[in-house]
Amino acid sequence: MPYGDSLIRKNETSDARLARLNAELRDASAQTILRVAMIREWRDGLTYVSSFGAESVAMLALIAEVKPDLPIIFLETGMHFPQTLDYKDELIEKLGLTGVREIPPSETERKVLDPKGMLWKTDPDACCALRKVRPLEPALEGFDAWITGRKRFHGGARMSMPVFEFANGRYKVNPLANWTPEDVELLIKQRNLPRHPLVAQGYPSIGCWPCTKPSDNPDDPRAGRWAGQEKTECGLHVDKTERPRVF
């Protein structure tokens, strides 16, 4: 297997490793990318951060094929739709996932900064920072890399996203970067996977309930997220130096 020597990988700079991986796997299948990441590159240092949203079942099913005990981080913001929480439990059982970890925000911070649960109304960036961005950082401790479910067809900054990235001290693996909406739909149909119940109600992208609405633009799957605002990302995939200042 190319670059199979762990000593070679250990001594690579992050830039060299990214160049190698993106050159080798930029056109590879999602299954191949996942196997390389889970078995060769980061056997014991990899996790997947999942929202258990509209498209999450595709990645979760692919992961379950290779490593159903892979650590999976679910950021329990306290603002998820009840349907999302039920769907998470359904997928865990159906796919045999044994490594799901629920990560809530700091209760001390929440009581100080958002005691009434209304921060999303006045400062959605601060709400995302409290409930998602800051809880993720300690949750990723001990991991060298993490898998995301982002795809280029989501638009915005994701349109130029490579398969492998390095940000904030960790590698990020985007196995579905090249996928189209049709690819996602085909996998779900072929494997008879359960769909998030809100998809049938016009939600192509699903986050926390205060900031997610049915989309009125079929060409933009994320149009229902932070509708009417300039905000397009929660901050998890924004470099620390580029995140909005909050608090």
N, C-alpha and C positions, 0 to 999 in steps of 0.2 A: 504494500500500500504506500503511495507516495507520502513523503514526510511522516512516515510512521514512527520514526525515532523520536521518543519523547524529549531527548536531550536537545535535538534540533529545535523543537517547538519551544522548549524552555528558554533557550538563548535568543530567540527571535525578538526583535523589537515589535511593538504593537503595529507600527506602520508596515513592517515586513510581513507580519502575519496576515494583516488585512489584505495586502497586495496578493499574497499567495492564495488565500482562501477565495477572494473574489475572482481571481483569474481562473482558479480551478473549478469553481462552483457557480459562477454567475448564471449559467444556463442549465444548471442541474435541476432535477426534479426536487420537489419539497421533501419527498421521502429520503432521497440521497443526502440532501443538506442536513436533515435531522439526524440521520444515522452517523454522518461524519461528526456533527457537533456532539452528539450524546455518547458515541462509542470511542471516537479517536481523539477529538480535540479537548473536550472538557468532561471526561467520564464521570468525575465526582464533583464537578464545580459548576453545574449548569442547572438553571431553573426556568420555568415558564411563568410569565405574569399574565393571568387571564381575567377578563371581565365577565366571562360566561355570558357574553352578549350575543348579538344576532348571528355572527359568523364564527364564534369561538369553537363550535362543535367540530369544525373542519380540522383545526389544529389539534384539538384534544383527541380526536379519533386517530390521527396520524401518530401522535405521541404514544397513545395507548398500545399501538401495534408494536412499538419498539421497547418502550420502558414505562409501563403503567404506574410504576412507583416513583417516577420523576417528581421531584418537588415542584408543586404548582402553587403560586402565590395568588390569592384572591384578596383584593383590598376591600374589606368590609367597611364601606364608608358610612354606613348607617342611613344612607339615602338611596339605596337600591330599590327598584320596583319589587314588590313581593313576588311577582312572576319570575324575576331573575333568580331570587333565592331558591324558589321551588325548582327552577330549571337546573340550577347548579347541582342540587341534590339528585335530580333525575340523571344527569350526565355522569356524575360520580359513580352511581350504581350501575348504569348501563355499560359504561366503558371500563369499569373495574379500576378506577383511579384511586390510588391509595396514598398519594403524597400531597393532597390539597391542604394548604395552610391558610386559615382566615386571619387577616391582619387588620385590626381596627386602628383608628387614630388614637393618639394619646388621650386618655380620658381627662387628665389634668389640663391639657391644652384645650380640649374641646369645651370644658366647663368655663375656662377663662375667656376664650376667643369666640365661642359660638354657643352660649348657654341655652339659647332659645331655638337653635337649629335654623336660623334665618340668615346666616352669613351669605348664603348664595344670592340673596336678593340685593345686597349692598356691594358685595365684592366677590364675584365668582372666582377670580384668581386666588384670592385668599382662602376661599372654601376648598378649592382643589388642592392648594398647598397643605392645608390642615388635614384633609381627609385622604389624600392620595400620595402627593409628592413626598412629604416628610415621613409618613409611615413606610414608604417603600425603601428608603435608604437603609434603615437598620434591618429590614426584611431580606435585603440582598447581601448582607454581610456573610462572608464565607463562600460566596459564589463568584466565580471568575467571569461568567457570561450568563446572559439571559435571553430567552426566546421571546419574540413578540409576534403578534398576529397581524401586523400592519401590511398593507398592500398598496401598490402605487396607484391603483385606480381610486383610492380614497381622495386623491387630489392634494392640493396645497404642497407643503414641503415634502410630502411623501412621494411625489411623482418622480423625484430623482434619487430615491432611497436605494442604496446598495444592499446586497444580500447580507453582508457583514459590515458592522460599524464598530467604532470604539469611542465611547463617550463617558465622561465622569468616572474614569478608572476601570470600566468594564467593557467587555465585548458584548455586542448585541447581534442576535441572529434573527434574520427575517426570512424564514423559509418560503413564505407565501408572497414575497415581494412581486414576483412576476405573474401572479394569478389574476385572473379576470373574474367578474361576478359569475360568469358562466362556469368557470372552473369550480367555484365554491358550490354552486347549485348542483353541478354534476356529482360531486363527491357526496353531498347530502342525499341525493336521490339514489345513487348506486348502492349506498350502504344503509339506506333506510334509517337515517339518523333523525332524532327528534329535533324539531325546530323550536326556537324561543317563541313562546306564545304571543309575544307582542309584534312579531314580524307580520302576522296576518292582520294586524290592526294598523299597518302602515308605518312601522318603526324599522327602517333598514339598519339603523345604528342605535345602540342602546347603552346609555350610561346611567347616571343618577336621575331620579324622576324629576327634580326641579328644573333641570337643564336639558331635558330630552323631550322632543315633541315628534309626532308623525311628520315625515318629510313631505313637502309639497313640490319637490324637484326630483323627478326620477333619474335625472342625470347626475345627481350629487347625493351619494348614499349617506353623507354626513350632514346634510342640510338641516336635519332636525336637532342637531347638537348645538347648543348655545345660539338658537335661532335669533336673528336680529342683532347679534353682537359681533364684534370683530374677532372675538375669541374663537379659535378652532381646535385647540389642543388643551388637555388638562394640565400639561406640564411634565408628564412622565418622560416624554420623548423630546424634551427641549433641553439643550445644554444649560448647565447651571448658570453660566455667564449671560445667557440670553433670556432667562426666565424673568417675568415681570416682578418688580419689587412689591412685596406685600408686607402688611403690618407695619 
